[in-house]
């Protein structure tokens, strides 16, 4: 007695003898969309990483300068210097420093324009750091 698993029916076959219609068009569109996504990521991620680093450095600057009892103008200049070292377009007008009685608050609001060749993407960033008296 021979065991049989069933019969082969070609209409349920996974393999096709001829390619599906429109497959190459979908492939080209998929590769193009993926390429655009990669291009946008490559152009914008450096600014996102630099903003994250600025946020980390902002805490250090506030802690150091408030411990040294530095005036607000010195704290503002140090924040701008840190942003310039990271390649961010931060000016003294973008930095707000308030404080008194051991409390220091620094807020940095700025924009970055990312040139995507056909569109300029404006990314808004806002970083802040507060140091309360102990």
ABEGO torsion letter per residue (X at the ends): XBBBAEBBBAAABABBABBBBGAAAAAAAAAAAAAAAAAAAAAAAAAAAAAAAAAAAAAAAAAAAAAAGBBAAAAAAAAAAAAAAAGBBBBAAABBBBEEGGBBBBBBBBBBBBBAGABBBBBBBBBBBBBBBX
